[in-house]
Amino acid sequence: GTYGICESCSKKISAKRLQILPLSILCIDCKESMEHT
């Protein structure tokens, strides 16, 4: 994957999220939808 780009939808991951979770591969939208499925 590309740093700062969501693996699932290719949107940019917010800088704030990357500060908290530098290795996150999903944007907040995809992460939340995965957790609620």
N, C-alpha and C positions, 0 to 999 in steps of 0.2 A: 504493500500500500504506500501511498504518498503521505508524508507528514502533513497533518493539518487538513486532510481531505477525508471525508467519510467514505469508508469502504463500501457501504451499502448504497448510498444515493449520490455520492460524489460532490455533495455540497461541502462548503468550507466549514470546518469545526471552529467554533468561536475561540478567540484568543484566551478568554477567561477560562473556558473549559480545558484548553491545552495547558494553561498554567497549573490548574489543579491536577489534571491527569495527562501528563505530557505524552504518554503512549496510547492515548485513546484513539481508536480507529473508527469510532462511530460518532456521528454528530448527536446532539442531545435528543433530537426527534426520533432517530432510529433506535437509540439506546432505550428510550422510554417505551417505544412501541414493542421492542423485543421483550422488555421486562414485563409488560402487561399482557403478553400473548400466552 
